[in-house]
């Protein structure tokens, strides 16, 4: 004789969708957007520093040899 299901509520189809909850699509999208903004900001800051270094180098050259400029 087959075993009788003891708790029919525990076998409910509605309760099967329980378990580990995942992040929503909007939360994932916002996270990716934030990471992209941080990466772009870091990239621009690096290149901004390089640009400022080039400007100071140009100023040093013009101070030393003004006839070249």
mmJSON file of the N, C-alpha and C atoms, coordinates in Angstrom:
{"data_MODEL":{"atom_site":{
"group_PDB":["ATOM","ATOM","ATOM","ATOM","ATOM","ATOM","ATOM","ATOM","ATOM","ATOM","ATOM","ATOM","ATOM","ATOM","ATOM","ATOM","ATOM","ATOM","ATOM","ATOM","ATOM","ATOM","ATOM","ATOM","ATOM","ATOM","ATOM","ATOM","ATOM","ATOM","ATOM","ATOM","ATOM","ATOM","ATOM","ATOM","ATOM","ATOM","ATOM","ATOM","ATOM","ATOM","ATOM","ATOM","ATOM","ATOM","ATOM","ATOM","ATOM","ATOM","ATOM","ATOM","ATOM","ATOM","ATOM","ATOM","ATOM","ATOM","ATOM","ATOM","ATOM","ATOM","ATOM","ATOM","ATOM","ATOM","ATOM","ATOM","ATOM","ATOM","ATOM","ATOM","ATOM","ATOM","ATOM","ATOM","ATOM","ATOM","ATOM","ATOM","ATOM","ATOM","ATOM","ATOM","ATOM","ATOM","ATOM","ATOM","ATOM","ATOM","ATOM","ATOM","ATOM","ATOM","ATOM","ATOM","ATOM","ATOM","ATOM","ATOM","ATOM","ATOM","ATOM","ATOM","ATOM","ATOM","ATOM","ATOM","ATOM","ATOM","ATOM","ATOM","ATOM","ATOM","ATOM","ATOM","ATOM","ATOM","ATOM","ATOM","ATOM","ATOM","ATOM","ATOM","ATOM","ATOM","ATOM","ATOM","ATOM","ATOM","ATOM","ATOM","ATOM","ATOM","ATOM","ATOM","ATOM","ATOM","ATOM","ATOM","ATOM","ATOM","ATOM","ATOM","ATOM","ATOM","ATOM","ATOM","ATOM","ATOM","ATOM","ATOM","ATOM","ATOM","ATOM","ATOM","ATOM","ATOM","ATOM","ATOM","ATOM","ATOM","ATOM","ATOM","ATOM","ATOM","ATOM","ATOM","ATOM","ATOM","ATOM","ATOM","ATOM","ATOM","ATOM","ATOM","ATOM","ATOM","ATOM","ATOM","ATOM","ATOM","ATOM","ATOM","ATOM","ATOM","ATOM","ATOM","ATOM","ATOM","ATOM","ATOM","ATOM","ATOM","ATOM","ATOM","ATOM","ATOM","ATOM","ATOM","ATOM","ATOM","ATOM","ATOM","ATOM","ATOM","ATOM"],
"id":[1,2,3,4,5,6,7,8,9,10,11,12,13,14,15,16,17,18,19,20,21,22,23,24,25,26,27,28,29,30,31,32,33,34,35,36,37,38,39,40,41,42,43,44,45,46,47,48,49,50,51,52,53,54,55,56,57,58,59,60,61,62,63,64,65,66,67,68,69,70,71,72,73,74,75,76,77,78,79,80,81,82,83,84,85,86,87,88,89,90,91,92,93,94,95,96,97,98,99,100,101,102,103,104,105,106,107,108,109,110,111,112,113,114,115,116,117,118,119,120,121,122,123,124,125,126,127,128,129,130,131,132,133,134,135,136,137,138,139,140,141,142,143,144,145,146,147,148,149,150,151,152,153,154,155,156,157,158,159,160,161,162,163,164,165,166,167,168,169,170,171,172,173,174,175,176,177,178,179,180,181,182,183,184,185,186,187,188,189,190,191,192,193,194,195,196,197,198,199,200,201,202,203,204,205,206,207],
"type_symbol":["N","C","C","N","C","C","N","C","C","N","C","C","N","C","C","N","C","C","N","C","C","N","C","C","N","C","C","N","C","C","N","C","C","N","C","C","N","C","C","N","C","C","N","C","C","N","C","C","N","C","C","N","C","C","N","C","C","N","C","C","N","C","C","N","C","C","N","C","C","N","C","C","N","C","C","N","C","C","N","C","C","N","C","C","N","C","C","N","C","C","N","C","C","N","C","C","N","C","C","N","C","C","N","C","C","N","C","C","N","C","C","N","C","C","N","C","C","N","C","C","N","C","C","N","C","C","N","C","C","N","C","C","N","C","C","N","C","C","N","C","C","N","C","C","N","C","C","N","C","C","N","C","C","N","C","C","N","C","C","N","C","C","N","C","C","N","C","C","N","C","C","N","C","C","N","C","C","N","C","C","N","C","C","N","C","C","N","C","C","N","C","C","N","C","C","N","C","C","N","C","C","N","C","C","N","C","C"],
"label_atom_id":["N","CA","C","N","CA","C","N","CA","C","N","CA","C","N","CA","C","N","CA","C","N","CA","C","N","CA","C","N","CA","C","N","CA","C","N","CA","C","N","CA","C","N","CA","C","N","CA","C","N","CA","C","N","CA","C","N","CA","C","N","CA","C","N","CA","C","N","CA","C","N","CA","C","N","CA","C","N","CA","C","N","CA","C","N","CA","C","N","CA","C","N","CA","C","N","CA","C","N","CA","C","N","CA","C","N","CA","C","N","CA","C","N","CA","C","N","CA","C","N","CA","C","N","CA","C","N","CA","C","N","CA","C","N","CA","C","N","CA","C","N","CA","C","N","CA","C","N","CA","C","N","CA","C","N","CA","C","N","CA","C","N","CA","C","N","CA","C","N","CA","C","N","CA","C","N","CA","C","N","CA","C","N","CA","C","N","CA","C","N","CA","C","N","CA","C","N","CA","C","N","CA","C","N","CA","C","N","CA","C","N","CA","C","N","CA","C","N","CA","C","N","CA","C","N","CA","C","N","CA","C","N","CA","C","N","CA","C","N","CA","C"],
"label_alt_id":[null,null,null,null,null,null,null,null,null,null,null,null,null,null,null,null,null,null,null,null,null,null,null,null,null,null,null,null,null,null,null,null,null,null,null,null,null,null,null,null,null,null,null,null,null,null,null,null,null,null,null,null,null,null,null,null,null,null,null,null,null,null,null,null,null,null,null,null,null,null,null,null,null,null,null,null,null,null,null,null,null,null,null,null,null,null,null,null,null,null,null,null,null,null,null,null,null,null,null,null,null,null,null,null,null,null,null,null,null,null,null,null,null,null,null,null,null,null,null,null,null,null,null,null,null,null,null,null,null,null,null,null,null,null,null,null,null,null,null,null,null,null,null,null,null,null,null,null,null,null,null,null,null,null,null,null,null,null,null,null,null,null,null,null,null,null,null,null,null,null,null,null,null,null,null,null,null,null,null,null,null,null,null,null,null,null,null,null,null,null,null,null,null,null,null,null,null,null,null,null,null,null,null,null,null,null,null],
"label_comp_id":["UNK","UNK","UNK","UNK","UNK","UNK","UNK","UNK","UNK","UNK","UNK","UNK","UNK","UNK","UNK","UNK","UNK","UNK","UNK","UNK","UNK","UNK","UNK","UNK","UNK","UNK","UNK","UNK","UNK","UNK","UNK","UNK","UNK","UNK","UNK","UNK","UNK","UNK","UNK","UNK","UNK","UNK","UNK","UNK","UNK","UNK","UNK","UNK","UNK","UNK","UNK","UNK","UNK","UNK","UNK","UNK","UNK","UNK","UNK","UNK","UNK","UNK","UNK","UNK","UNK","UNK","UNK","UNK","UNK","UNK","UNK","UNK","UNK","UNK","UNK","UNK","UNK","UNK","UNK","UNK","UNK","UNK","UNK","UNK","UNK","UNK","UNK","UNK","UNK","UNK","UNK","UNK","UNK","UNK","UNK","UNK","UNK","UNK","UNK","UNK","UNK","UNK","UNK","UNK","UNK","UNK","UNK","UNK","UNK","UNK","UNK","UNK","UNK","UNK","UNK","UNK","UNK","UNK","UNK","UNK","UNK","UNK","UNK","UNK","UNK","UNK","UNK","UNK","UNK","UNK","UNK","UNK","UNK","UNK","UNK","UNK","UNK","UNK","UNK","UNK","UNK","UNK","UNK","UNK","UNK","UNK","UNK","UNK","UNK","UNK","UNK","UNK","UNK","UNK","UNK","UNK","UNK","UNK","UNK","UNK","UNK","UNK","UNK","UNK","UNK","UNK","UNK","UNK","UNK","UNK","UNK","UNK","UNK","UNK","UNK","UNK","UNK","UNK","UNK","UNK","UNK","UNK","UNK","UNK","UNK","UNK","UNK","UNK","UNK","UNK","UNK","UNK","UNK","UNK","UNK","UNK","UNK","UNK","UNK","UNK","UNK","UNK","UNK","UNK","UNK","UNK","UNK"],
"label_asym_id":["A","A","A","A","A","A","A","A","A","A","A","A","A","A","A","A","A","A","A","A","A","A","A","A","A","A","A","A","A","A","A","A","A","A","A","A","A","A","A","A","A","A","A","A","A","A","A","A","A","A","A","A","A","A","A","A","A","A","A","A","A","A","A","A","A","A","A","A","A","A","A","A","A","A","A","A","A","A","A","A","A","A","A","A","A","A","A","A","A","A","A","A","A","A","A","A","A","A","A","A","A","A","A","A","A","A","A","A","A","A","A","A","A","A","A","A","A","A","A","A","A","A","A","A","A","A","A","A","A","A","A","A","A","A","A","A","A","A","A","A","A","A","A","A","A","A","A","A","A","A","A","A","A","A","A","A","A","A","A","A","A","A","A","A","A","A","A","A","A","A","A","A","A","A","A","A","A","A","A","A","A","A","A","A","A","A","A","A","A","A","A","A","A","A","A","A","A","A","A","A","A","A","A","A","A","A","A"],
"label_entity_id":["1","1","1","1","1","1","1","1","1","1","1","1","1","1","1","1","1","1","1","1","1","1","1","1","1","1","1","1","1","1","1","1","1","1","1","1","1","1","1","1","1","1","1","1","1","1","1","1","1","1","1","1","1","1","1","1","1","1","1","1","1","1","1","1","1","1","1","1","1","1","1","1","1","1","1","1","1","1","1","1","1","1","1","1","1","1","1","1","1","1","1","1","1","1","1","1","1","1","1","1","1","1","1","1","1","1","1","1","1","1","1","1","1","1","1","1","1","1","1","1","1","1","1","1","1","1","1","1","1","1","1","1","1","1","1","1","1","1","1","1","1","1","1","1","1","1","1","1","1","1","1","1","1","1","1","1","1","1","1","1","1","1","1","1","1","1","1","1","1","1","1","1","1","1","1","1","1","1","1","1","1","1","1","1","1","1","1","1","1","1","1","1","1","1","1","1","1","1","1","1","1","1","1","1","1","1","1"],
"label_seq_id":[1,1,1,2,2,2,3,3,3,4,4,4,5,5,5,6,6,6,7,7,7,8,8,8,9,9,9,10,10,10,11,11,11,12,12,12,13,13,13,14,14,14,15,15,15,16,16,16,17,17,17,18,18,18,19,19,19,20,20,20,21,21,21,22,22,22,23,23,23,24,24,24,25,25,25,26,26,26,27,27,27,28,28,28,29,29,29,30,30,30,31,31,31,32,32,32,33,33,33,34,34,34,35,35,35,36,36,36,37,37,37,38,38,38,39,39,39,40,40,40,41,41,41,42,42,42,43,43,43,44,44,44,45,45,45,46,46,46,47,47,47,48,48,48,49,49,49,50,50,50,51,51,51,52,52,52,53,53,53,54,54,54,55,55,55,56,56,56,57,57,57,58,58,58,59,59,59,60,60,60,61,61,61,62,62,62,63,63,63,64,64,64,65,65,65,66,66,66,67,67,67,68,68,68,69,69,69],
"pdbx_PDB_ins_code":[null,null,null,null,null,null,null,null,null,null,null,null,null,null,null,null,null,null,null,null,null,null,null,null,null,null,null,null,null,null,null,null,null,null,null,null,null,null,null,null,null,null,null,null,null,null,null,null,null,null,null,null,null,null,null,null,null,null,null,null,null,null,null,null,null,null,null,null,null,null,null,null,null,null,null,null,null,null,null,null,null,null,null,null,null,null,null,null,null,null,null,null,null,null,null,null,null,null,null,null,null,null,null,null,null,null,null,null,null,null,null,null,null,null,null,null,null,null,null,null,null,null,null,null,null,null,null,null,null,null,null,null,null,null,null,null,null,null,null,null,null,null,null,null,null,null,null,null,null,null,null,null,null,null,null,null,null,null,null,null,null,null,null,null,null,null,null,null,null,null,null,null,null,null,null,null,null,null,null,null,null,null,null,null,null,null,null,null,null,null,null,null,null,null,null,null,null,null,null,null,null,null,null,null,null,null,null],
"Cartn_x":[0.84,0.0,0.897,0.637,1.474,1.338,2.437,2.406,1.493,0.786,-0.122,0.679,0.377,1.037,0.559,1.491,1.107,0.628,1.362,0.986,0.725,-0.522,-0.86,-0.542,-0.453,-0.122,1.348,2.211,3.632,3.888,2.99,3.142,2.383,1.856,1.059,1.903,1.29,1.986,2.383,1.582,1.905,3.149,3.374,4.516,5.802,5.721,6.918,7.778,7.181,7.955,8.775,8.691,9.505,10.95,11.788,13.199,14.06,15.215,16.164,15.584,15.61,15.091,16.22,15.931,16.918,16.654,17.671,17.502,16.629,15.84,14.955,15.768,15.134,15.819,16.211,15.336,15.654,16.84,16.933,18.067,19.363,19.311,20.497,20.902,19.919,20.197,20.826,20.294,20.844,22.27,22.527,23.866,24.86,24.466,25.334,25.549,24.499,24.599,25.575,25.485,26.381,27.834,28.057,29.407,29.971,29.136,29.577,29.936,29.106,29.395,30.703,30.946,32.195,33.395,33.254,34.352,34.653,33.618,33.813,34.444,33.982,34.533,36.016,36.37,37.778,38.607,38.083,38.788,39.021,37.989,38.119,39.064,39.033,39.948,41.397,41.655,43.017,43.493,42.64,43.034,43.06,42.263,42.297,43.634,44.121,45.427,46.529,46.445,47.445,47.403,46.204,46.059,46.671,46.43,46.998,48.516,49.05,50.501,51.079,50.394,50.852,50.854,49.822,49.744,50.901,51.227,52.335,53.657,53.797,55.024,55.161,54.054,54.097,54.487,53.973,54.309,55.785,56.326,57.739,58.61,58.212,58.98,58.951,57.8,57.71,58.469,58.566,59.34,60.836,61.286,62.711,63.132,62.357,62.715,61.534,61.299,60.129,60.203,61.373,61.486,61.008,60.814,60.303,58.79,58.124,56.657,56.088],
"Cartn_y":[-1.173,0.0,1.252,2.245,3.445,4.273,4.979,5.817,7.003,7.331,8.472,9.751,10.824,12.104,12.656,12.919,13.333,14.774,15.676,17.079,17.556,17.631,18.005,19.473,20.31,21.719,21.86,21.026,21.092,20.706,19.964,19.547,20.468,21.563,22.474,23.082,23.25,23.834,25.284,25.995,27.383,27.488,26.502,26.552,26.068,25.484,25.019,26.167,27.328,28.453,29.132,28.637,29.172,28.759,29.214,28.853,30.095,29.941,31.044,32.128,33.348,34.469,35.08,35.433,36.07,37.56,38.293,39.728,39.966,41.011,41.326,41.828,41.834,42.314,43.78,44.566,45.993,46.182,45.372,45.477,45.088,44.039,43.629,44.716,45.312,46.36,47.58,47.975,49.121,48.845,47.613,47.244,47.35,46.849,46.927,48.38,49.175,50.594,51.304,51.0,51.603,51.205,49.92,49.451,50.143,50.322,50.998,52.45,53.129,54.526,54.639,53.708,53.722,53.488,52.538,52.244,53.439,54.086,55.261,56.388,56.573,57.621,57.373,56.126,55.796,56.036,55.64,55.815,57.295,58.095,59.523,60.195,59.766,60.339,60.019,58.806,58.45,59.319,59.479,60.255,61.746,62.182,63.585,63.893,62.954,63.132,63.199,62.33,62.349,63.679,64.189,65.459,66.589,66.577,67.614,67.523,66.293,66.12,66.676,66.449,66.982,68.504,69.09,70.55,71.118,70.477,70.977,70.802,69.7,69.51,70.6,70.954,72.011,73.341,73.614,74.858,74.892,73.73,73.674,73.931,73.387,73.575,75.035,75.669,77.077,77.984,77.594,78.393,78.285,77.092,76.892,77.484,77.168,77.586,78.291,79.518,80.217,80.437,80.381,80.626,79.439,78.251,77.104,77.152,77.929,77.927,79.055],
"Cartn_z":[0.0,0.0,0.0,-0.89,-0.951,0.32,0.629,1.822,1.612,2.652,2.612,2.853,2.098,2.299,3.632,4.52,5.859,5.907,5.279,5.348,3.925,3.545,2.175,1.894,2.921,2.724,2.314,2.877,2.555,1.107,0.509,-0.88,-1.83,-1.321,-2.124,-3.247,-4.409,-5.558,-5.282,-4.502,-4.187,-3.309,-2.476,-1.578,-2.24,-3.417,-4.112,-4.608,-4.802,-5.318,-4.226,-3.022,-1.939,-2.113,-1.243,-1.315,-1.382,-1.985,-2.077,-2.972,-2.474,-3.255,-4.06,-5.291,-6.155,-6.224,-6.642,-6.82,-8.042,-7.984,-9.099,-10.287,-11.452,-12.654,-12.512,-11.896,-11.743,-10.797,-9.749,-8.828,-9.529,-10.349,-11.105,-12.088,-12.761,-13.746,-13.069,-11.915,-11.188,-10.723,-10.312,-9.874,-11.028,-12.197,-13.373,-13.775,-13.693,-14.045,-13.104,-11.804,-10.828,-11.094,-11.404,-11.695,-12.931,-13.951,-15.17,-14.885,-14.11,-13.769,-12.99,-12.071,-11.309,-12.224,-13.154,-14.072,-14.969,-15.479,-16.332,-15.531,-14.313,-13.458,-13.188,-12.875,-12.642,-13.9,-15.044,-16.315,-16.599,-16.415,-16.687,-15.699,-14.452,-13.461,-13.798,-14.277,-14.663,-15.811,-16.808,-17.974,-17.667,-16.728,-16.324,-15.66,-14.842,-14.208,-15.259,-16.277,-17.344,-18.087,-18.335,-19.04,-18.219,-16.922,-16.055,-16.03,-16.046,-16.076,-17.373,-18.496,-19.776,-19.752,-19.155,-19.083,-18.264,-17.14,-16.317,-17.044,-17.806,-18.581,-19.637,-20.296,-21.305,-20.675,-19.486,-18.796,-18.436,-18.003,-17.656,-18.878,-20.017,-21.246,-21.663,-21.591,-21.996,-21.04,-19.782,-18.833,-19.122,-19.489,-19.738,-21.087,-22.123,-23.478,-24.136,-23.818,-24.354,-25.865,-26.44,-27.875,-28.705,-28.093,-28.837,-29.003,-28.208,-28.244,-29.046],
"occupancy":[1.0,1.0,1.0,1.0,1.0,1.0,1.0,1.0,1.0,1.0,1.0,1.0,1.0,1.0,1.0,1.0,1.0,1.0,1.0,1.0,1.0,1.0,1.0,1.0,1.0,1.0,1.0,1.0,1.0,1.0,1.0,1.0,1.0,1.0,1.0,1.0,1.0,1.0,1.0,1.0,1.0,1.0,1.0,1.0,1.0,1.0,1.0,1.0,1.0,1.0,1.0,1.0,1.0,1.0,1.0,1.0,1.0,1.0,1.0,1.0,1.0,1.0,1.0,1.0,1.0,1.0,1.0,1.0,1.0,1.0,1.0,1.0,1.0,1.0,1.0,1.0,1.0,1.0,1.0,1.0,1.0,1.0,1.0,1.0,1.0,1.0,1.0,1.0,1.0,1.0,1.0,1.0,1.0,1.0,1.0,1.0,1.0,1.0,1.0,1.0,1.0,1.0,1.0,1.0,1.0,1.0,1.0,1.0,1.0,1.0,1.0,1.0,1.0,1.0,1.0,1.0,1.0,1.0,1.0,1.0,1.0,1.0,1.0,1.0,1.0,1.0,1.0,1.0,1.0,1.0,1.0,1.0,1.0,1.0,1.0,1.0,1.0,1.0,1.0,1.0,1.0,1.0,1.0,1.0,1.0,1.0,1.0,1.0,1.0,1.0,1.0,1.0,1.0,1.0,1.0,1.0,1.0,1.0,1.0,1.0,1.0,1.0,1.0,1.0,1.0,1.0,1.0,1.0,1.0,1.0,1.0,1.0,1.0,1.0,1.0,1.0,1.0,1.0,1.0,1.0,1.0,1.0,1.0,1.0,1.0,1.0,1.0,1.0,1.0,1.0,1.0,1.0,1.0,1.0,1.0,1.0,1.0,1.0,1.0,1.0,1.0,1.0,1.0,1.0,1.0,1.0,1.0],
"B_iso_or_equiv":[0.0,0.0,0.0,0.0,0.0,0.0,0.0,0.0,0.0,0.0,0.0,0.0,0.0,0.0,0.0,0.0,0.0,0.0,0.0,0.0,0.0,0.0,0.0,0.0,0.0,0.0,0.0,0.0,0.0,0.0,0.0,0.0,0.0,0.0,0.0,0.0,0.0,0.0,0.0,0.0,0.0,0.0,0.0,0.0,0.0,0.0,0.0,0.0,0.0,0.0,0.0,0.0,0.0,0.0,0.0,0.0,0.0,0.0,0.0,0.0,0.0,0.0,0.0,0.0,0.0,0.0,0.0,0.0,0.0,0.0,0.0,0.0,0.0,0.0,0.0,0.0,0.0,0.0,0.0,0.0,0.0,0.0,0.0,0.0,0.0,0.0,0.0,0.0,0.0,0.0,0.0,0.0,0.0,0.0,0.0,0.0,0.0,0.0,0.0,0.0,0.0,0.0,0.0,0.0,0.0,0.0,0.0,0.0,0.0,0.0,0.0,0.0,0.0,0.0,0.0,0.0,0.0,0.0,0.0,0.0,0.0,0.0,0.0,0.0,0.0,0.0,0.0,0.0,0.0,0.0,0.0,0.0,0.0,0.0,0.0,0.0,0.0,0.0,0.0,0.0,0.0,0.0,0.0,0.0,0.0,0.0,0.0,0.0,0.0,0.0,0.0,0.0,0.0,0.0,0.0,0.0,0.0,0.0,0.0,0.0,0.0,0.0,0.0,0.0,0.0,0.0,0.0,0.0,0.0,0.0,0.0,0.0,0.0,0.0,0.0,0.0,0.0,0.0,0.0,0.0,0.0,0.0,0.0,0.0,0.0,0.0,0.0,0.0,0.0,0.0,0.0,0.0,0.0,0.0,0.0,0.0,0.0,0.0,0.0,0.0,0.0,0.0,0.0,0.0,0.0,0.0,0.0],
"pdbx_formal_charge":[null,null,null,null,null,null,null,null,null,null,null,null,null,null,null,null,null,null,null,null,null,null,null,null,null,null,null,null,null,null,null,null,null,null,null,null,null,null,null,null,null,null,null,null,null,null,null,null,null,null,null,null,null,null,null,null,null,null,null,null,null,null,null,null,null,null,null,null,null,null,null,null,null,null,null,null,null,null,null,null,null,null,null,null,null,null,null,null,null,null,null,null,null,null,null,null,null,null,null,null,null,null,null,null,null,null,null,null,null,null,null,null,null,null,null,null,null,null,null,null,null,null,null,null,null,null,null,null,null,null,null,null,null,null,null,null,null,null,null,null,null,null,null,null,null,null,null,null,null,null,null,null,null,null,null,null,null,null,null,null,null,null,null,null,null,null,null,null,null,null,null,null,null,null,null,null,null,null,null,null,null,null,null,null,null,null,null,null,null,null,null,null,null,null,null,null,null,null,null,null,null,null,null,null,null,null,null],
"auth_seq_id":[1,1,1,2,2,2,3,3,3,4,4,4,5,5,5,6,6,6,7,7,7,8,8,8,9,9,9,10,10,10,11,11,11,12,12,12,13,13,13,14,14,14,15,15,15,16,16,16,17,17,17,18,18,18,19,19,19,20,20,20,21,21,21,22,22,22,23,23,23,24,24,24,25,25,25,26,26,26,27,27,27,28,28,28,29,29,29,30,30,30,31,31,31,32,32,32,33,33,33,34,34,34,35,35,35,36,36,36,37,37,37,38,38,38,39,39,39,40,40,40,41,41,41,42,42,42,43,43,43,44,44,44,45,45,45,46,46,46,47,47,47,48,48,48,49,49,49,50,50,50,51,51,51,52,52,52,53,53,53,54,54,54,55,55,55,56,56,56,57,57,57,58,58,58,59,59,59,60,60,60,61,61,61,62,62,62,63,63,63,64,64,64,65,65,65,66,66,66,67,67,67,68,68,68,69,69,69],
"auth_comp_id":["UNK","UNK","UNK","UNK","UNK","UNK","UNK","UNK","UNK","UNK","UNK","UNK","UNK","UNK","UNK","UNK","UNK","UNK","UNK","UNK","UNK","UNK","UNK","UNK","UNK","UNK","UNK","UNK","UNK","UNK","UNK","UNK","UNK","UNK","UNK","UNK","UNK","UNK","UNK","UNK","UNK","UNK","UNK","UNK","UNK","UNK","UNK","UNK","UNK","UNK","UNK","UNK","UNK","UNK","UNK","UNK","UNK","UNK","UNK","UNK","UNK","UNK","UNK","UNK","UNK","UNK","UNK","UNK","UNK","UNK","UNK","UNK","UNK","UNK","UNK","UNK","UNK","UNK","UNK","UNK","UNK","UNK","UNK","UNK","UNK","UNK","UNK","UNK","UNK","UNK","UNK","UNK","UNK","UNK","UNK","UNK","UNK","UNK","UNK","UNK","UNK","UNK","UNK","UNK","UNK","UNK","UNK","UNK","UNK","UNK","UNK","UNK","UNK","UNK","UNK","UNK","UNK","UNK","UNK","UNK","UNK","UNK","UNK","UNK","UNK","UNK","UNK","UNK","UNK","UNK","UNK","UNK","UNK","UNK","UNK","UNK","UNK","UNK","UNK","UNK","UNK","UNK","UNK","UNK","UNK","UNK","UNK","UNK","UNK","UNK","UNK","UNK","UNK","UNK","UNK","UNK","UNK","UNK","UNK","UNK","UNK","UNK","UNK","UNK","UNK","UNK","UNK","UNK","UNK","UNK","UNK","UNK","UNK","UNK","UNK","UNK","UNK","UNK","UNK","UNK","UNK","UNK","UNK","UNK","UNK","UNK","UNK","UNK","UNK","UNK","UNK","UNK","UNK","UNK","UNK","UNK","UNK","UNK","UNK","UNK","UNK","UNK","UNK","UNK","UNK","UNK","UNK"],
"auth_asym_id":["A","A","A","A","A","A","A","A","A","A","A","A","A","A","A","A","A","A","A","A","A","A","A","A","A","A","A","A","A","A","A","A","A","A","A","A","A","A","A","A","A","A","A","A","A","A","A","A","A","A","A","A","A","A","A","A","A","A","A","A","A","A","A","A","A","A","A","A","A","A","A","A","A","A","A","A","A","A","A","A","A","A","A","A","A","A","A","A","A","A","A","A","A","A","A","A","A","A","A","A","A","A","A","A","A","A","A","A","A","A","A","A","A","A","A","A","A","A","A","A","A","A","A","A","A","A","A","A","A","A","A","A","A","A","A","A","A","A","A","A","A","A","A","A","A","A","A","A","A","A","A","A","A","A","A","A","A","A","A","A","A","A","A","A","A","A","A","A","A","A","A","A","A","A","A","A","A","A","A","A","A","A","A","A","A","A","A","A","A","A","A","A","A","A","A","A","A","A","A","A","A","A","A","A","A","A","A"],
"auth_atom_id":["N","CA","C","N","CA","C","N","CA","C","N","CA","C","N","CA","C","N","CA","C","N","CA","C","N","CA","C","N","CA","C","N","CA","C","N","CA","C","N","CA","C","N","CA","C","N","CA","C","N","CA","C","N","CA","C","N","CA","C","N","CA","C","N","CA","C","N","CA","C","N","CA","C","N","CA","C","N","CA","C","N","CA","C","N","CA","C","N","CA","C","N","CA","C","N","CA","C","N","CA","C","N","CA","C","N","CA","C","N","CA","C","N","CA","C","N","CA","C","N","CA","C","N","CA","C","N","CA","C","N","CA","C","N","CA","C","N","CA","C","N","CA","C","N","CA","C","N","CA","C","N","CA","C","N","CA","C","N","CA","C","N","CA","C","N","CA","C","N","CA","C","N","CA","C","N","CA","C","N","CA","C","N","CA","C","N","CA","C","N","CA","C","N","CA","C","N","CA","C","N","CA","C","N","CA","C","N","CA","C","N","CA","C","N","CA","C","N","CA","C","N","CA","C","N","CA","C","N","CA","C","N","CA","C","N","CA","C","N","CA","C"],
"pdbx_PDB_model_num":[1,1,1,1,1,1,1,1,1,1,1,1,1,1,1,1,1,1,1,1,1,1,1,1,1,1,1,1,1,1,1,1,1,1,1,1,1,1,1,1,1,1,1,1,1,1,1,1,1,1,1,1,1,1,1,1,1,1,1,1,1,1,1,1,1,1,1,1,1,1,1,1,1,1,1,1,1,1,1,1,1,1,1,1,1,1,1,1,1,1,1,1,1,1,1,1,1,1,1,1,1,1,1,1,1,1,1,1,1,1,1,1,1,1,1,1,1,1,1,1,1,1,1,1,1,1,1,1,1,1,1,1,1,1,1,1,1,1,1,1,1,1,1,1,1,1,1,1,1,1,1,1,1,1,1,1,1,1,1,1,1,1,1,1,1,1,1,1,1,1,1,1,1,1,1,1,1,1,1,1,1,1,1,1,1,1,1,1,1,1,1,1,1,1,1,1,1,1,1,1,1,1,1,1,1,1,1]
}}}
